[in-house]
Amino acid sequence: MSSNIKIPKVCEHCKETFIAKTTVTRFCSTNCAGKAFKNRKSKELLESVQMEEYRKSVGINMELIQSKEFLSIKEACLLLGVSRMSLYRYIKNKTITTHKLGGKVIIKKQALTKLFQ
């Protein structure tokens, strides 16, 4: 069954107006769709490279963090990729259990892996 839908839209890549035949069409042509995909993948790669450079500049060794059984707040934030406030929110909501060792809060790595099971 064919549809006679004709929706005027603006291409997300080249900003040209076109007539879409479906409600989910985002680009005016496969050429624009391909270029948008390539731009999106380039940005993702750039962000991952920038994150690695940041970790190197700060002196963060992810292999060392992943090998530890008990993590500090900062290490847990880096491992999960969340902000400090988000981690404290998880702790407050009792999503993540913590232990105190002297004045330091430590998190068992097993409690973090349990979140994703």
Contacts in CASP RR format, 6 or more apart in sequence:
PFRMAT RR
TARGET T0000
AUTHOR 0000-0000-0000
METHOD contacts of the structure
MODEL  1
MSSNIKIPKVCEHCKETFIAKTTVTRFCSTNCAGKAFKNRKSKELLESVQ
MEEYRKSVGINMELIQSKEFLSIKEACLLLGVSRMSLYRYIKNKTITTHK
LGGKVIIKKQALTKLFQ
3 21 0 8 1.000
3 22 0 8 1.000
5 20 0 8 1.000
5 21 0 8 1.000
5 22 0 8 1.000
5 23 0 8 1.000
6 19 0 8 1.000
6 20 0 8 1.000
6 21 0 8 1.000
7 19 0 8 1.000
7 20 0 8 1.000
7 21 0 8 1.000
7 22 0 8 1.000
7 23 0 8 1.000
7 25 0 8 1.000
8 17 0 8 1.000
8 18 0 8 1.000
8 19 0 8 1.000
8 20 0 8 1.000
9 17 0 8 1.000
9 18 0 8 1.000
9 19 0 8 1.000
9 20 0 8 1.000
9 25 0 8 1.000
9 26 0 8 1.000
10 16 0 8 1.000
10 17 0 8 1.000
10 18 0 8 1.000
11 17 0 8 1.000
11 18 0 8 1.000
11 26 0 8 1.000
11 27 0 8 1.000
11 28 0 8 1.000
11 29 0 8 1.000
11 32 0 8 1.000
12 26 0 8 1.000
12 27 0 8 1.000
12 32 0 8 1.000
12 36 0 8 1.000
13 27 0 8 1.000
13 28 0 8 1.000
13 32 0 8 1.000
13 33 0 8 1.000
13 35 0 8 1.000
13 36 0 8 1.000
13 39 0 8 1.000
14 28 0 8 1.000
14 32 0 8 1.000
16 28 0 8 1.000
18 28 0 8 1.000
26 33 0 8 1.000
26 36 0 8 1.000
27 33 0 8 1.000
27 34 0 8 1.000
27 36 0 8 1.000
55 62 0 8 1.000
55 78 0 8 1.000
60 78 0 8 1.000
62 78 0 8 1.000
62 79 0 8 1.000
65 71 0 8 1.000
65 75 0 8 1.000
65 78 0 8 1.000
65 79 0 8 1.000
66 79 0 8 1.000
68 75 0 8 1.000
68 109 0 8 1.000
69 108 0 8 1.000
69 109 0 8 1.000
69 110 0 8 1.000
70 106 0 8 1.000
70 107 0 8 1.000
70 108 0 8 1.000
70 109 0 8 1.000
71 79 0 8 1.000
71 106 0 8 1.000
71 107 0 8 1.000
71 108 0 8 1.000
71 109 0 8 1.000
71 112 0 8 1.000
72 104 0 8 1.000
72 105 0 8 1.000
72 106 0 8 1.000
72 107 0 8 1.000
73 84 0 8 1.000
73 87 0 8 1.000
73 88 0 8 1.000
73 105 0 8 1.000
73 107 0 8 1.000
74 84 0 8 1.000
76 87 0 8 1.000
76 96 0 8 1.000
76 107 0 8 1.000
76 112 0 8 1.000
77 83 0 8 1.000
77 84 0 8 1.000
77 86 0 8 1.000
77 87 0 8 1.000
79 112 0 8 1.000
80 87 0 8 1.000
80 112 0 8 1.000
82 90 0 8 1.000
87 96 0 8 1.000
90 96 0 8 1.000
91 98 0 8 1.000
91 105 0 8 1.000
95 115 0 8 1.000
96 107 0 8 1.000
96 111 0 8 1.000
96 112 0 8 1.000
96 115 0 8 1.000
97 107 0 8 1.000
97 108 0 8 1.000
97 111 0 8 1.000
98 105 0 8 1.000
98 106 0 8 1.000
98 107 0 8 1.000
98 111 0 8 1.000
99 105 0 8 1.000
99 106 0 8 1.000
99 107 0 8 1.000
99 108 0 8 1.000
100 106 0 8 1.000
END
